[in-house]
């Protein structure tokens, strides 16, 4: 059974819940900021590193971990506030 991507099955807890989508469908927010989950490291590392396929996969793996660390700060902000739902994602 060949694996197409190194990240397949690594982070199963990252899946979005359908129930969370139901609560945020009517939330019309503006000025949400830049979505850096796809290009956090790609914009800051030299392009010559991405020529090697193994290094590109490794940087993608590191990027997912760094994005989790960045989102951990918002999780801690929500943890302090007992009036906000624990699955709330729109914290600055």
N, C-alpha and C positions, 0 to 999 in steps of 0.2 A: 504494500500500500504506500505509494509515494506521497510525500508531503509537498504541496506546492509552495507553501509559505512557512517561514520559521515561526510565525506568530499564531498559526492555526491551533486553537485549543489551549493557548497559554493563559489568556486572561478571560475566562468564562464569566467572571463577575462583572465585566464591562458592558454586558448587554443591556440595552434600554428596556425598561419595563413598559408594557402596553398601558398599564394603569397610570403611570406617570405622564404619559402622553395625553391621556384623557383630561388630566387636571390642567395641563399647560396649553391646550388647544385654543382657548379663548384669551390667552394672555398676549395682548398686543403691545409688546415693549419695543421702544426705540432706543438707539444708542447702546447696543449691547456690547460693543467693543469688538476687537478683532478675534477671530477664532484661530488660535495658535496651535491647535491639536495636531494639525497635519504638517506644519512647517516650523516648528520651534527650533530644531537643530539644522534643518536644511538651509535656512537662510543665514546661518551663522558659521557654517563650516565650509571649507574650500570645496569647490566643485570637483577637484581632482580625486577626492576621496571616494566619490560616488561612481567612479569608473569601474571599480572592483565590485562585483555583485555581492561578495561576502561582506565587505565593509558596509555596503548600502543596507543590507539586512540587519547588520549589527547596529548601525546608527538608528534604524527604525525601531529596534528593540529598546535602545536607550531612550529614544524619544518618548515612547509610551510610558516608560518609568518616570521620566522627568515631568511629563504632563500630569501623572498621578500625584507627584509631589506638589505641583502648583495647585492642583485642585484640593489637596489636603488642607491648605490654608483656608479655603472657603468652607470646608467641612468643619474645621475648628470654630469658625465664626458662627456657624449654625448650631454647633454643639453648645456654645455659650448661651444662645438665645433660646429659651424654652418655649417661646410663643410661635416659633416657626417650625413647620413640618421638617422632619429629618431628611426627606428626599428633595428638598427645595434646592434648585440649582442656580437661581438667578441672583446671586449675592455678589456685590462688587468687592 
